[in-house]
Structures are given as structure tokens and as C-alpha cells.
Amino acid sequence: MEENNLIKFEANGFCPVRDVLARMGDKWSVLVLTTLKVNGKLRFSNIQKTIGDVSQRMLTVTLRSMEADGIIKREIYAEVPPRVEYELTELGDSLYPHIQTLVKWAKNNMETIMESRKDFKK
């Protein structure tokens, strides 16, 4: 393909691919999305338990980013003490099949990838 006909991903200005990958490309967002899809509505502590090794601070940052993007919604119940639950929005639910495909691909190819990494280090 000639250079003039190349499809370009803009470094300056708005690029939807870069933007979405920057937000959803980290491991915590993918794990939060997956755990909410599989388990349904959950409280913060239950999300943290299902993921295991995420810090409270990192989970808070991840949940806020996903909420700002409309991927999840947070519901606060007027109880003492207050109860807060998180769940996927319609947008988040529509993203899940794409993430699920990536997860399946990773599981199916992990052995090959690990072998390739091992060979690369030689």
C-alpha cells in the first residue's frame, strides 16, 4: 500500500481506538467488567474479593473511570451505613462479548505465547 493511502491512527487530536484502549486496556478494567458480568450487581468489597490482588485505591480509580465512561453504574442506598453497589450498564454489557472473545483467545493461545517468550529470551 502506498504511503498516501495508509489508514492512519491520529496521534494528535481525537482517535477513538486510542481513547478506548487507554481506558479499557488495563487489566483491572477487564477484570471488573468480567466480574460484574458473571456475578451481577456487587458491592465494592465483593468486587475486590473476586479480583483478589487489586488494591483499594486502584479499584476505586478503575470504578470511577468506568463509571465516567458509562460502562458501569454506581447505586447508593440511603441506609446506615450507606450501601453502594456497582453493575454493568447497557453499554458495558454490549462491550462484554468483545472482551470475552479476547479472554478466550488468550486462554487458547497462552501456552504458545509462553513458549514464544521463552524462545525469544534465548
DSSP file (Angstrom, degrees, kcal/mol; ACC not computed):
  #  RESIDUE AA STRUCTURE BP1 BP2  ACC     N-H-->O    O-->H-N    N-H-->O    O-->H-N    TCO  KAPPA ALPHA  PHI   PSI    X-CA   Y-CA   Z-CA
    1    1 A M              0   0    0      0, 0.0     5,-0.1     0, 0.0     2,-0.0   0.000 360.0 360.0 360.0 134.5    0.0    0.0    0.0
    2    2 A E    >   -     0   0    0      1,-0.1     3,-1.4     3,-0.1     4,-0.3  -0.348 360.0-116.6 -69.2 150.5    1.3    3.4   -0.9
    3    3 A E  G >  S+     0   0    0      1,-0.3     3,-1.1     2,-0.2    -1,-0.1   0.839 114.3  57.4 -58.1 -35.3    2.1    5.8    1.9
    4    4 A N  G 3  S+     0   0    0      1,-0.2    -1,-0.3     3,-0.0    -2,-0.0   0.736 107.6  48.9 -68.4 -21.6   -0.5    8.3    0.8
    5    5 A N  G <  S+     0   0    0     -3,-1.4    -1,-0.2     2,-0.1    -2,-0.2   0.346  82.5 124.9-100.4   5.7   -3.2    5.6    1.1
    6    6 A L    <   -     0   0    0     -3,-1.1     2,-0.6    -4,-0.3    -3,-0.0  -0.385  64.9-123.0 -67.2 140.7   -2.3    4.3    4.5
    7    7 A I        -     0   0    0     -2,-0.1     2,-0.3     2,-0.0    -1,-0.1  -0.758  36.4-154.2 -80.7 124.4   -5.0    4.3    7.2
    8    8 A K        -     0   0    0     -2,-0.6     2,-0.7    -3,-0.0    -1,-0.0  -0.797  18.9-147.1-110.2 145.1   -3.7    6.5   10.0
    9    9 A F        -     0   0    0     -2,-0.3     6,-0.1     6,-0.1    -2,-0.0  -0.930  36.8-122.7-107.0 106.1   -4.4    6.5   13.7
   10   10 A E        -     0   0    0     -2,-0.7     8,-0.1     4,-0.2     3,-0.0  -0.219  25.2-171.1 -59.9 126.3   -4.1   10.1   14.7
   11   11 A A  S    S+     0   0    0      1,-0.1     2,-0.4     3,-0.1    -1,-0.2   0.787  79.8  54.7 -81.8 -31.7   -1.6   10.8   17.4
   12   12 A N  S    S+     0   0    0      2,-0.1     2,-0.2     0, 0.0    -1,-0.1  -0.857 110.7   4.1-103.2 137.4   -2.8   14.4   17.6
   13   13 A G  S    S-     0   0    0     -2,-0.4     2,-0.5     2,-0.1     0, 0.0  -0.500 111.8 -17.9  89.1-161.8   -6.5   15.1   18.2
   14   14 A F        +     0   0    0     -2,-0.2    -4,-0.2     4,-0.0    -2,-0.1  -0.710  52.5 171.8 -92.2 126.4   -9.2   12.5   18.8
   15   15 A C     >  -     0   0    0     -2,-0.5     4,-2.5     1,-0.1     5,-0.2  -0.943  19.1-158.3-129.5 109.3   -8.6    8.8   18.0
   16   16 A P  H  > S+     0   0    0      0, 0.0     4,-2.6     0, 0.0     5,-0.3   0.846  92.0  54.6 -58.3 -35.6  -11.4    6.5   19.2
   17   17 A V  H  > S+     0   0    0      2,-0.2     4,-2.4     1,-0.2     5,-0.2   0.957 111.8  42.6 -63.9 -50.4   -9.2    3.5   19.1
   18   18 A R  H  > S+     0   0    0      1,-0.2     4,-2.4     2,-0.2    -1,-0.2   0.916 114.9  51.7 -60.1 -43.3   -6.5    5.0   21.3
   19   19 A D  H  X S+     0   0    0     -4,-2.5     4,-1.4     2,-0.2    -2,-0.2   0.936 113.4  41.2 -62.6 -49.2   -9.1    6.5   23.6
   20   20 A V  H  X S+     0   0    0     -4,-2.6     4,-3.2     1,-0.2     5,-0.3   0.922 115.8  50.0 -67.7 -43.5  -11.0    3.3   24.3
   21   21 A L  H  X S+     0   0    0     -4,-2.4     4,-1.9    -5,-0.3    -1,-0.2   0.874 107.1  55.7 -63.1 -35.9   -7.8    1.2   24.5
   22   22 A A  H  < S+     0   0    0     -4,-2.4    -1,-0.2    -5,-0.2    -2,-0.2   0.880 117.0  35.7 -62.7 -36.6   -6.3    3.6   27.0
   23   23 A R  H  < S+     0   0    0     -4,-1.4     3,-0.3    -3,-0.2    -2,-0.2   0.884 130.5  29.0 -84.8 -40.8   -9.4    3.3   29.3
   24   24 A M  H  < S+     0   0    0     -4,-3.2    -3,-0.2     1,-0.2    -2,-0.2   0.462  99.7  84.7-100.9  -1.8  -10.2   -0.4   28.8
   25   25 A G     <  +     0   0    0     -4,-1.9    -1,-0.2    -5,-0.3     2,-0.2   0.576  68.6  92.2 -80.9  -8.7   -6.7   -1.7   28.1
   26   26 A D  S  > S-     0   0    0     -3,-0.3     4,-1.4    -4,-0.2     3,-0.2  -0.526  83.1-120.1 -85.5 156.5   -5.6   -2.2   31.7
   27   27 A K  H  > S+     0   0    0      1,-0.2     4,-2.1     2,-0.2     5,-0.2   0.808 107.5  58.4 -66.8 -29.3   -6.1   -5.5   33.4
   28   28 A W  H  > S+     0   0    0      2,-0.2     4,-2.8     1,-0.2     5,-0.2   0.920 103.8  50.0 -70.6 -41.6   -8.3   -4.1   36.2
   29   29 A S  H  > S+     0   0    0      1,-0.2     4,-2.7     2,-0.2     5,-0.2   0.918 112.2  48.2 -61.5 -43.3  -11.0   -2.7   33.9
   30   30 A V  H  X S+     0   0    0     -4,-1.4     4,-2.3     1,-0.2    -1,-0.2   0.910 113.5  47.2 -63.4 -42.5  -11.2   -6.0   32.1
   31   31 A L  H  X S+     0   0    0     -4,-2.1     4,-2.7     2,-0.2    -2,-0.2   0.886 112.7  48.6 -68.7 -38.8  -11.4   -7.9   35.3
   32   32 A V  H  X S+     0   0    0     -4,-2.8     4,-2.4     2,-0.2     5,-0.3   0.941 112.2  49.3 -64.4 -46.8  -14.1   -5.5   36.8
   33   33 A L  H  X S+     0   0    0     -4,-2.7     4,-1.8    -5,-0.2    -2,-0.2   0.926 114.4  45.5 -57.0 -46.3  -16.1   -5.8   33.6
   34   34 A T  H  X S+     0   0    0     -4,-2.3     4,-2.6     1,-0.2     5,-0.2   0.914 112.2  49.3 -66.2 -44.4  -15.9   -9.6   33.6
   35   35 A T  H  X S+     0   0    0     -4,-2.7     4,-2.5     1,-0.2     5,-0.3   0.874 112.2  48.5 -67.5 -35.2  -16.7  -10.0   37.3
   36   36 A L  H  X S+     0   0    0     -4,-2.4     4,-1.6    -5,-0.2    52,-0.2   0.856 112.9  48.6 -71.5 -33.2  -19.8   -7.7   37.1
   37   37 A K  H  < S+     0   0    0     -4,-1.8    -2,-0.2    -5,-0.3    -1,-0.2   0.928 118.7  38.5 -68.5 -44.8  -21.0   -9.6   34.0
   38   38 A V  H  < S+     0   0    0     -4,-2.6    -2,-0.2     1,-0.2    -3,-0.2   0.878 129.7  29.1 -74.3 -39.5  -20.5  -13.0   35.6
   39   39 A N  H  < S-     0   0    0     -4,-2.5    -3,-0.2     1,-0.3    -2,-0.2   0.590  95.3-144.9-101.3 -13.2  -21.7  -12.1   39.2
   40   40 A G     <  +     0   0    0     -4,-1.6    -1,-0.3    -5,-0.3    -2,-0.1  -0.454  62.7   9.6  79.8-158.1  -24.2   -9.3   38.5
   41   41 A K  S    S+     0   0    0     -2,-0.1     2,-0.3    -4,-0.1    46,-0.2  -0.328  77.4 176.6 -60.3 129.6  -24.6   -6.3   40.9
   42   42 A L  E     -A   86   0A   0     44,-2.5    44,-3.3    -2,-0.1     2,-0.2  -0.963  29.9-120.2-138.5 153.7  -21.8   -6.3   43.5
   43   43 A R  E  >  -A   85   0A   0     -2,-0.3     4,-2.1    42,-0.2     3,-0.4  -0.500  40.5-103.5 -82.4 161.3  -20.6   -4.2   46.4
   44   44 A F  H  > S+     0   0    0     40,-0.6     4,-2.6     1,-0.2     5,-0.2   0.908 120.8  51.7 -51.4 -50.1  -17.1   -2.8   46.3
   45   45 A S  H  > S+     0   0    0      1,-0.2     4,-2.0     2,-0.2    -1,-0.2   0.848 109.4  50.2 -62.3 -34.1  -15.7   -5.3   48.8
   46   46 A N  H  > S+     0   0    0     -3,-0.4     4,-2.1     2,-0.2    -1,-0.2   0.862 109.2  50.8 -73.3 -35.0  -17.2   -8.2   46.8
   47   47 A I  H  X S+     0   0    0     -4,-2.1     4,-1.8     2,-0.2     5,-0.2   0.941 111.2  49.5 -62.2 -45.8  -15.6   -6.9   43.6
   48   48 A Q  H  X S+     0   0    0     -4,-2.6     4,-2.7     1,-0.2     6,-0.3   0.887 110.4  50.6 -61.5 -40.2  -12.3   -6.6   45.4
   49   49 A K  H  < S+     0   0    0     -4,-2.0    -1,-0.2     1,-0.2    -2,-0.2   0.890 109.1  50.4 -65.5 -39.7  -12.7  -10.2   46.7
   50   50 A T  H  < S+     0   0    0     -4,-2.1    -1,-0.2     1,-0.2    -2,-0.2   0.841 116.6  40.8 -70.0 -31.2  -13.4  -11.6   43.3
   51   51 A I  H  < S-     0   0    0     -4,-1.8     2,-1.4    -5,-0.2    -2,-0.2   0.865  88.3-170.4 -84.5 -38.6  -10.4   -9.9   41.7
   52   52 A G     <  +     0   0    0     -4,-2.7    -1,-0.2    -5,-0.2    -2,-0.1  -0.520  66.1  48.4  92.1 -72.6   -8.1  -10.6   44.6
   53   53 A D  S    S+     0   0    0     -2,-1.4     2,-0.4     2,-0.0    -1,-0.2   0.227  78.4 112.6 -99.1  16.2   -4.9   -8.7   44.1
   54   54 A V        -     0   0    0     -6,-0.3    -2,-0.1     1,-0.0     2,-0.1  -0.713  65.2-125.8 -87.1 136.2   -6.2   -5.2   43.3
   55   55 A S     >  -     0   0    0     -2,-0.4     4,-2.4     1,-0.1     5,-0.2  -0.374  20.0-114.9 -75.8 160.2   -5.6   -2.5   45.8
   56   56 A Q  H  > S+     0   0    0      1,-0.2     4,-2.2     2,-0.2     5,-0.1   0.909 117.0  49.6 -60.5 -42.7   -8.4   -0.5   47.2
   57   57 A R  H  > S+     0   0    0      2,-0.2     4,-2.4     1,-0.2    -1,-0.2   0.924 111.6  47.0 -63.5 -46.0   -7.1    2.7   45.6
   58   58 A M  H  > S+     0   0    0      1,-0.2     4,-2.4     2,-0.2    -1,-0.2   0.879 112.2  50.3 -67.0 -37.4   -6.6    1.1   42.2
   59   59 A L  H  X S+     0   0    0     -4,-2.4     4,-2.8     2,-0.2    -1,-0.2   0.905 110.2  50.8 -66.1 -40.7  -10.1   -0.4   42.3
   60   60 A T  H  X S+     0   0    0     -4,-2.2     4,-2.3    -5,-0.2    -2,-0.2   0.930 111.9  46.8 -61.0 -46.8  -11.6    2.9   43.2
   61   61 A V  H  X S+     0   0    0     -4,-2.4     4,-2.2     2,-0.2    -2,-0.2   0.908 114.0  48.5 -61.5 -43.4   -9.8    4.6   40.3
   62   62 A T  H  X S+     0   0    0     -4,-2.4     4,-2.6     2,-0.2     5,-0.2   0.931 111.5  48.2 -64.3 -47.3  -10.9    1.9   37.9
   63   63 A L  H  X S+     0   0    0     -4,-2.8     4,-2.3     1,-0.2    -1,-0.2   0.899 111.6  50.3 -61.9 -41.1  -14.5    2.0   39.0
   64   64 A R  H  X S+     0   0    0     -4,-2.3     4,-2.6    -5,-0.2    -1,-0.2   0.914 111.7  47.8 -64.0 -42.6  -14.6    5.8   38.7
   65   65 A S  H  X S+     0   0    0     -4,-2.2     4,-1.7     2,-0.2    -2,-0.2   0.923 113.3  47.3 -63.6 -44.1  -13.2    5.7   35.2
   66   66 A M  H  <>S+     0   0    0     -4,-2.6     5,-2.5     1,-0.2     6,-1.1   0.860 112.7  49.6 -67.2 -34.9  -15.6    3.0   34.1
   67   67 A E  H ><5S+     0   0    0     -4,-2.3     3,-1.1    -5,-0.2    -2,-0.2   0.909 108.7  52.5 -68.4 -41.8  -18.5    5.0   35.6
   68   68 A A  H 3<5S+     0   0    0     -4,-2.6    -2,-0.2     1,-0.3    -1,-0.2   0.841 109.8  49.8 -61.9 -33.2  -17.4    8.2   33.9
   69   69 A D  T 3<5S-     0   0    0     -4,-1.7    -1,-0.3    -5,-0.2    -2,-0.2   0.525 115.8-116.1 -82.9  -6.6  -17.3    6.3   30.6
   70   70 A G  T < 5S+     0   0    0     -3,-1.1    22,-0.5    -4,-0.4    21,-0.4   0.669  83.1 119.6  80.7  16.5  -20.8    4.9   31.2
   71   71 A I  S   <S+     0   0    0     -5,-2.5    18,-2.4    -6,-0.2    21,-0.4   0.842  80.0  17.6 -81.2 -36.8  -19.6    1.3   31.3
   72   72 A I  E    S-B   88   0A   0     -6,-1.1     2,-0.4    16,-0.3    16,-0.2  -0.878  70.5-142.3-128.4 162.7  -20.8    0.7   34.9
   73   73 A K  E     -B   87   0A   0     14,-2.9    14,-1.9    -2,-0.3     2,-0.5  -0.970   8.6-145.7-126.3 148.5  -23.3    2.5   37.2
   74   74 A R  E     -B   86   0A   0     -2,-0.4     2,-0.5    12,-0.2    12,-0.2  -0.930  11.0-164.1-112.8 131.4  -23.0    3.0   40.9
   75   75 A E  E     -B   85   0A   0     10,-3.0    10,-2.5    -2,-0.5     2,-0.5  -0.971   3.0-158.8-120.4 127.6  -26.1    3.0   43.1
   76   76 A I  E     -B   84   0A   0     -2,-0.5     2,-0.4     8,-0.2     8,-0.2  -0.902   8.3-151.8-106.1 127.6  -26.0    4.4   46.6
   77   77 A Y  E     -B   83   0A   0      6,-3.4     2,-2.2    -2,-0.5     6,-1.2  -0.841  20.0-124.3-101.3 133.9  -28.7    3.2   49.0
   78   78 A A        +     0   0    0     -2,-0.4     2,-0.3     4,-0.2    -1,-0.0  -0.500  67.1 123.2 -78.3  76.6  -29.8    5.5   51.8
   79   79 A E        -     0   0    0     -2,-2.2    -2,-0.0     4,-0.1     4,-0.0  -0.808  68.9 -84.2-127.5 168.5  -29.1    3.1   54.7
   80   80 A V  S    S+     0   0    0     -2,-0.3    -2,-0.1     1,-0.2     3,-0.0  -0.969 126.1  24.1-119.0 115.2  -27.0    3.3   57.8
   81   81 A P  S    S-     0   0    0      0, 0.0    -1,-0.2     0, 0.0     0, 0.0   0.669 115.4-113.0 -70.3 158.8  -24.2    2.5   56.9
   82   82 A P        -     0   0    0      0, 0.0     2,-0.5     0, 0.0    -4,-0.2  -0.276  26.6-144.2 -60.6 143.0  -24.7    3.5   53.3
   83   83 A R  E     - B   0  77A   0     -6,-1.2    -6,-3.4   -40,-0.0     2,-0.4  -0.932  13.9-168.6-111.7 133.4  -24.6    0.6   50.8
   84   84 A V  E     - B   0  76A   0     -2,-0.5   -40,-0.6    -8,-0.2     2,-0.3  -0.983   5.3-176.2-123.8 130.7  -23.1    1.1   47.4
   85   85 A E  E     -AB  43  75A   0    -10,-2.5   -10,-3.0    -2,-0.4     2,-0.4  -0.942  10.1-152.4-128.0 150.5  -23.4   -1.4   44.5
   86   86 A Y  E     +AB  42  74A   0    -44,-3.3   -44,-2.5    -2,-0.3     2,-0.3  -0.926  18.6 164.7-121.2 144.3  -22.0   -1.5   41.0
   87   87 A E  E     - B   0  73A   0    -14,-1.9   -14,-2.9    -2,-0.4     2,-0.1  -0.981  40.0 -90.3-151.6 162.0  -23.4   -3.1   37.9
   88   88 A L  E     - B   0  72A   0     -2,-0.3   -16,-0.3   -16,-0.2     2,-0.1  -0.442  36.0-139.9 -71.1 145.1  -22.8   -3.0   34.2
   89   89 A T     >  -     0   0    0    -18,-2.4     4,-2.7    -2,-0.1     5,-0.2  -0.377  36.3 -93.8 -88.2 178.1  -24.8   -0.6   32.1
   90   90 A E  H  > S+     0   0    0      2,-0.2     4,-1.9     1,-0.2     5,-0.1   0.887 130.4  51.9 -59.9 -38.8  -26.3   -1.5   28.7
   91   91 A L  H  > S+     0   0    0    -21,-0.4     4,-1.2     2,-0.2    -1,-0.2   0.926 110.4  47.1 -63.8 -45.7  -23.1   -0.1   27.2
   92   92 A G  H  > S+     0   0    0    -22,-0.5     4,-1.4   -21,-0.4     3,-0.3   0.889 110.2  53.1 -62.4 -39.9  -20.9   -2.2   29.4
   93   93 A D  H  < S+     0   0    0     -4,-2.7    -1,-0.2     1,-0.2    -2,-0.2   0.870 107.0  52.1 -63.5 -36.8  -23.0   -5.2   28.7
   94   94 A S  H  < S+     0   0    0     -4,-1.9     4,-0.3     1,-0.2    -1,-0.2   0.748 108.0  52.8 -72.5 -22.7  -22.5   -4.6   24.9
   95   95 A L  H >X S+     0   0    0     -4,-1.2     4,-1.6    -3,-0.3     3,-1.0   0.797  91.2  77.9 -77.8 -30.3  -18.7   -4.4   25.4
   96   96 A Y  H 3X S+     0   0    0     -4,-1.4     4,-3.2     1,-0.3     5,-0.2   0.852  85.4  56.5 -54.5 -45.8  -18.5   -7.8   27.3
   97   97 A P  H 3> S+     0   0    0      0, 0.0     4,-1.8     0, 0.0    -1,-0.3   0.858 108.3  50.1 -57.4 -32.6  -18.8  -10.1   24.2
   98   98 A H  H <> S+     0   0    0     -3,-1.0     4,-1.5    -4,-0.3    -2,-0.2   0.896 113.1  44.8 -71.0 -40.1  -15.8   -8.4   22.7
   99   99 A I  H  X S+     0   0    0     -4,-1.6     4,-2.7     2,-0.2    -1,-0.2   0.896 110.2  55.9 -67.5 -40.6  -13.8   -8.8   25.9
  100  100 A Q  H  X S+     0   0    0     -4,-3.2     4,-2.6     1,-0.2    -2,-0.2   0.886 105.1  52.4 -60.5 -39.7  -14.9  -12.4   26.2
  101  101 A T  H  X S+     0   0    0     -4,-1.8     4,-2.3    -5,-0.2    -1,-0.2   0.911 110.5  47.8 -62.0 -42.5  -13.5  -13.1   22.7
  102  102 A L  H  X S+     0   0    0     -4,-1.5     4,-2.6     2,-0.2    -2,-0.2   0.905 111.1  50.9 -64.3 -42.6  -10.2  -11.7   23.8
  103  103 A V  H  X S+     0   0    0     -4,-2.7     4,-2.5     2,-0.2    -2,-0.2   0.922 111.3  48.1 -61.7 -45.0  -10.2  -13.7   27.0
  104  104 A K  H  X S+     0   0    0     -4,-2.6     4,-2.7     2,-0.2    -2,-0.2   0.920 111.4  50.3 -61.2 -44.1  -11.0  -16.9   25.1
  105  105 A W  H  X S+     0   0    0     -4,-2.3     4,-1.7     1,-0.2    -2,-0.2   0.923 110.5  49.7 -59.9 -44.8   -8.2  -16.1   22.6
  106  106 A A  H  X S+     0   0    0     -4,-2.6     4,-1.1     1,-0.2    -2,-0.2   0.918 112.5  47.0 -61.3 -44.8   -5.7  -15.5   25.5
  107  107 A K  H  < S+     0   0    0     -4,-2.5     3,-0.4     1,-0.2     4,-0.4   0.913 113.7  48.1 -63.5 -42.5   -6.7  -18.8   27.2
  108  108 A N  H  < S+     0   0    0     -4,-2.7    -1,-0.2     1,-0.2    -2,-0.2   0.762 122.5  33.3 -69.7 -25.1   -6.4  -20.7   23.9
  109  109 A N  H  X S+     0   0    0     -4,-1.7     4,-2.5    -5,-0.2    -1,-0.2   0.376  85.7 100.5-114.0   3.4   -3.1  -19.3   23.0
  110  110 A M  H  X S+     0   0    0     -4,-1.1     4,-2.8    -3,-0.4     5,-0.2   0.890  82.8  51.7 -61.5 -41.3   -1.3  -18.7   26.3
  111  111 A E  H  > S+     0   0    0     -4,-0.4     4,-2.2     1,-0.2    -1,-0.2   0.927 112.3  46.3 -61.4 -44.5    0.8  -21.9   26.1
  112  112 A T  H  > S+     0   0    0      2,-0.2     4,-2.4     1,-0.2    -1,-0.2   0.900 112.8  50.3 -63.9 -41.7    2.1  -20.8   22.6
  113  113 A I  H  X S+     0   0    0     -4,-2.5     4,-2.4     2,-0.2    -2,-0.2   0.920 110.2  49.5 -63.4 -44.1    2.7  -17.3   23.8
  114  114 A M  H  X S+     0   0    0     -4,-2.8     4,-2.2     2,-0.2    -2,-0.2   0.894 111.4  49.3 -63.7 -39.9    4.7  -18.5   26.8
  115  115 A E  H  X S+     0   0    0     -4,-2.2     4,-2.7    -5,-0.2    -1,-0.2   0.917 110.6  50.7 -63.1 -43.8    6.8  -20.8   24.6
  116  116 A S  H  X S+     0   0    0     -4,-2.4     4,-2.3     1,-0.2    -2,-0.2   0.902 110.3  49.2 -62.0 -41.5    7.5  -18.0   22.2
  117  117 A R  H  X S+     0   0    0     -4,-2.4     4,-1.6     2,-0.2    -1,-0.2   0.904 111.1  49.9 -63.9 -40.8    8.6  -15.7   25.0
  118  118 A K  H  X S+     0   0    0     -4,-2.2     4,-0.6     1,-0.2    -2,-0.2   0.924 112.7  46.3 -63.4 -44.9   10.9  -18.4   26.3
  119  119 A D  H >< S+     0   0    0     -4,-2.7     3,-0.7     1,-0.2    -2,-0.2   0.851 108.3  57.4 -65.0 -35.5   12.4  -18.9   22.9
  120  120 A F  H 3< S+     0   0    0     -4,-2.3    -1,-0.2     1,-0.2    -2,-0.2   0.850 101.4  55.8 -64.9 -35.6   12.7  -15.2   22.4
  121  121 A K  H 3<        0   0    0     -4,-1.6    -1,-0.2     1,-0.2    -2,-0.2   0.682 360.0 360.0 -72.0 -18.3   14.9  -14.9   25.6
  122  122 A K    <<        0   0    0     -3,-0.7    -1,-0.2    -4,-0.6    -2,-0.1   0.494 360.0 360.0 -67.3 360.0   17.4  -17.5   24.3
